[in-house]
Structures are given as structure tokens and as C-alpha cells.
Amino acid sequence: MLRMSRKIVLALEAVLDIAYNGRPHPVQSKDITERQGIPQRYLEQVLQQLVRNNILKGVRGPRGGYTLARERRRITLGDVLRVVNQMEDGDDATVSKAPLGEKIIAPIWEEMQADILKKFDRITMEDLCREAEEKGVPRAGEESVNFAI
């Protein structure tokens, strides 16, 4: 079964959090950690890599944090996945050097990954933010209203 690595999940959650909560001010990593439960030590690594790859912008200063480097509609899940995959390339122990693995299994796996990336390239941060709004996910600073008596 295909699985998303923990780093991919963290990166997607972080970028979506910034896209959803980052207007008009930058989002601080400690706030992402609180809201998403992402360990700070992993989060900073991922955020810095996303800045280097023009997905996010780092804003310095006491009210600094992270913003999107492009409009929400111009950042796809595929963009984020590619950055994390670059980070994880050195960790890849699944590539076989045996002839059957190298000549038969690897091409099938690469084709499947390419198909998955094409699907992720069709989903933007804007799409996910719209879905979060539709599902009533509160934004940072919004209080969840409870009408229960």
C-alpha cells in the first residue's frame, strides 16, 4: 500500500495552515505547531526548504513568520510534494539494484508516482482553503461558536 511519509503530511499541513490563516499577517511556526500538533524541530526544517523552493516566504522581525510566496491558487499539493521528495531522496532505501527491481519494478513505481503527482498538481491551496471554509474549520483568531444549551 502506498503511504505518505510523515514529512509530507507535516509539509502539507503547514502550507495549508499558512494559506488558511496567513491573511493579512505572517504565520509564526509556533502557532502552526500549536494548531497542527507538528513537532517544532521537524517543522522548521520543512519550512526552510519550502522557502528555498519559493513555496513560502520568510518574514523577519517580532511579528514575522511565514507567508505564501505565490497566490493560493498558484500553489499545488504537487509543488509541496516535490520539495519534500527532494528532502527525502537521500533517505530512499527502497530502490533495488537487482535486475528485476531496477528494470521491472522501478519503472512501474515511477509511472505510478508520476500519475499521483499529476492528480496532486490539480489541487491548489485555494481548493483546500475553500473546502476548510465549507466544512466550518475555524481560522486563527476566530472563536468557535457553540449554540448548544
N, C-alpha and C positions, 0 to 999 in steps of 0.2 A: 504494500500500500504506500502511496506517495504521502509524504509528511512535510509540513512546513517546519523549518527549523525555528528554534526559539528566537534567534536573532532576527529572522524575517518577521515574525509576529511582532516583536518589540518595535522594529523599524516602522512597520505599517501602522501600529497603534500610535506611535509617537508623531508621525507625519499627519495622521488623521486628527489627532488631538490638536496639533498646531493649526491645521486648516480649519477646524471647527471652533476653536476657542481663541484664535490669534487675531481677532479683529477688535479694536484698532491697534492694540499693543502687542509687543512680542510676548511669547510664552516662555516662561522660565522652566528649566529642566526639573527643578524641584516640584513644580506644580504638576508636570506630566507624571513624575514619579508618584505623587500622591494620588492623582486621579486614576492612573492606569495600573499602579502597582508594579511598575517596571523598576528593577534594581538600578540605582544611580550609576554604579560602575559600568554596567553594560550600556546604559542609555547614552552617556557622554561619548563613548567610542562610536556608537552608531550615528549620533547627531553630527559629530565632527566629519565623519565620512560623507554624510548627506550634504553637509555644507561644501565640502571639497568637490562634490559632484553636481553642484548647482540645483539641488532639490530644495535646500534650506539656505537661509542667510543668518549668520550670527550677528546679534546686535550687542555691542559692549555697553557697559555702564550699569548703574544701580537699578535701572528699570529695563535692563537689557534682557535678552533671551534669544528666542528663535522665531523667525517668520518664514513664510514660504518664499522661495526665490522667484517663483513664477505664479501666475494666477492658478487658483484651484483647478480650473478646467483644463489646465495645461500640464498637470502632473498626474501621471497614471500609476496604478499599482505596479505595472511593469517597470516603470522608471525606478521605483524603490527596490523592487526585487533584484534588478540588475546590479545596483550598488551593493546590496548585501551579498549577492553571489560573488562579486569581486572580492569582498572581505573574506569570504569563506573558501575561496579557491584553494588556498594553502591547506585547509583542513580536510580536503576531499580525499578520503581513503577508499572510496567506492570504485575508482577507476581500476579496472583489471588490466594487467599486462599480458594475460593469457590470450591466445589467438581467438578463442570463441568469445571471450568477453570483449576484446578490443574490436573485432571485426563484425560481430553479430549483435551482441547486447548493447554496446555503447552507441551505435548508430540509432537503434530503436529508442533508447533512452533520450538521446539528443533531440530526436524528432518529437518525442512526447513533450519535452521541456519547451521546445520552440512553439508547439501548439498551445501549451498552457500560457506562455508569455504573450502570445497573440491575444488570447482572451483577456489577460490582465491589462494589456495595452488599451483595451476598450473601456476600462473602468477608471474614471477620474476621481480625484479627491472631491470634486464638486458633486459627483454622483453619490458618494458616500456621505457627504455632509447633508445633502438633501434627504437621504434615507434616514439619517440620525434625527433630523428635524421631524420627519414624518412619524418616526417611532417615539417621539417625545423625549429624546435624550437631552437632559438639561445642559446648557452651556455653562462655562465657568462664570461664577458670579450670579447666576440665576438660581433662585431658590425653587426647589421642587414644591409645588402647591399640592397639598393633600386636602381633599374635600370630605374625607371620611369623618363621621361623627362617632 
